[in-house]
């Protein structure tokens, strides 16, 4: 139950830009409005009676006062199965519901309608009750966000599982601030009650209302109305007072929405807990089961309070607990809204990142205190091992050196060998002295197969973390031991993954002689990475996420960053940007004091920068690049996917460096070299380095690496004919994002060859494929926009004419001569390859909308249409 306590005490949603704890309700509208002004979205989560709709109403009013164009849509539980019901209920005409209108044109027509109502700048889309919105409307809104970038202010129920609607929209709304709507404080309850009753209110009455409602505004209103109706709230000598108990069974209608996400099993568990309201966690587990308690706590219906030294679970709010104690008749009508999707750490982490990391640090500190006390009683190698491992994980260098200096190296050979391995890690990772660490380990060899396997595996692992493949002599000594020693097998698989031998690594892991508790997590980490590098992205990501959760629960920082890095790599290939950013938020707040964890942390943050570049968020990408360099000089972690950029480097300079690829080849990190070659080849060609990598192609295994290598080679050789097969390989094994990148590269080569019709068609395909990725991929199209190199005036005229204005009308609108317009238009046609207005319209309405300046032009088009009308 200890882990559950940590989850509840930090029950705040993730916030990309800092913790949200301590916010008053009165501060929330301004915080949400600031998000919209930055062009970012916000997700407000809370219980059904927590006042989410009221907050959105206030935000909408204030935005309109600031001259924003605001469109509000609301989900309807009653109409959730009716396509486009949320749009029609908001007064938007749906052409597909009209006789004779082709169904195939519905989505495009609706997107156009919304874009006309929501110009790209100065517009905000508010969506209330997102989890009750029909899927057809969700599809339209997702398409609008991907292509238009309109900030969204969303509201939905707290708790999990999240609805499909919420997951779909959250995927495209990034960057998105997530706020858990706080309960009203006592003073805020009083501020709300006084206007409802129209006068002064006795503090005792306010206390009763606050206690019963739990600070939920909807219940505050219901309790006040019910109290007045029942004669329990009366006015006496100019002040409202309570006469008796303000609880009444007429609150049932107000409480029913709190229960609508519960199935029958959870409903029965909640009733059982309400009947013994105030039960110790261990007894609650016995009463209804651990899983039921966790599910109810995630939904906010059960909370943990500590009275004195005794933690107890209570049904929340108190009015609901009392209603359930009365044997409610409405339980059988409750419907489950579970999505059936397996929950992952992305869903389960509801604490903000700062609180989560702090909780891990506290758990780790408690563990260190216990081991320190044991070691102080008898400072031998056996008791030093767990203590030293923990302080190295925490990056506590002074304590590590104290333990190393005072430990009496005695005990069994196994204890001594493991202690020496930790001492070598201190030398290699903290002191940067790999040669001394290898000598220390080598001097301990000759004590038997098991201990030699441990020592050689440590030598190989430290060498790899220091940025190079172990030499042939070490590999020759390690390989025979891998046949019957698990630790040697793991070290060998790790090296194979870094060296590009992905299939061989899979066979090595499959032949692991024995999996112990010590090696089990490491096996799963390497297996997840191997799955990602063989195109089994879903399996690899899910496996890594499960290990992330285990690392959080066991408060182990190094294991957390190792597996988070693996998961983010897989997510980057899949285009799961919003999930990657959730993990990134946690990693950014980790202390990063342990060099091994620090390397993975820096590499994960750098991967985040690459994802931000894919999304077109250049400033955020560069900020992450800067953060990834802080205190980071070594080469990145196994399998060497990323190298630490030098101080002052930009994302472009790091990714486009053929010298970096050449260096990775020198050090034997072929997996890293393949990834690096793709990035470098998209900027320039270096036939010499590319040919050097191709001569090692027989060592590079796995469909993902082979597809990426083929892509880099086709880019360098500018082989147009190779691209159709390359794109197919990438889509099948490397993920959607790299396939989109390859389509853009193919299109650019077609343009260079003069095949302008094929260029336009391929860009259409790339943009269509980008629309299927769960988050915006605007940045991937920057190379195409840069290549056509339209001047600001040409871009303006292209958008106006492509948007439907005649050249004459453009001339009048811009106050330039018709000849000038025709000259610019001719240049636009030449650069874009468009052969007429139809082609130009396709370009303007798709990927060219991602160019700077198109938002202003779109507003001009709409204004011109209104004038013509």
Secondary structure, 3 states (H helix, E strand, C coil): CHHHHHHHHCCCCCCCCCCCCCCCHHHHHHHHHHHHHCCCEEEEEECCCCCHHHHHHHHHHHHHHCCCEEEEEECCHHHCCCCCHHHHHCCCCCHHHCCCCCHHHHHHHHHHHHHHHCCCCCEEEEEECHHHCCHHHHHHHHHHHHHHCCEEEEEEECCCCCCHHHHHHHHHCCCEEEEECCCCCHHHHHHHHHHHHCCEECHHHHHHHHHHHCCCHHHHHHHHHHHHHCCCEEEECCEEEECCCCCCHHHHHHHHHHHCCCCHHHHHHHHHHHHCCCECHHHHHHHHCHHHHHHHHHCCCEEEEEECCEEEEEECCHHHHHHHCCCCCCHHHCCCCCCCCCCCHHHHCCCCHHHHHHHHHHHHHHHHHHHHHHHHHCCEHHHHHHHHHHHHHHCCHHHHHHHHHHCECCCCHHHHHHHHHHHHHHHHHHCCCHHHHHHHHHCCCCCCHHHHHHHHHHHHHHHHHCCCCCCHHHHHHHHHHCCCCHHHHHHHHHHHHHCCCHHHHHHHHHCCCCCCHHHHHHHHHHHHHHHHCCCCHHHHHHHHHHHHHHHHHHCCHHHHHHHHHHHHHHHHHHCCHHHHHHHHHHHHCCCCCCHHHHHHHHHHHHHHHHHHHHHCCHHHHHHHHHHHHCCCCCECCCCCCCECCCCCCCHHHHHCCHHHHHHHHHCCCHHHHHHHHHHHHCCCCCHHHHHHHHCCHHHCCCHHHHHHHHHHHHHHHCCHHHHHHHHHHHHHHHCHHHHHHHHHHHHHHHHHHCCHHHHHHHHHHHHHHHCCCCCCCHHHHHHHHHHHCCCHHHHHHHHHHHCCCCHHHHHHHHCCCHHHHHHHHHHHHHHHCCCCHHHHHHHHCCHHHHCCCHHHHHHHHHHHHHHHC
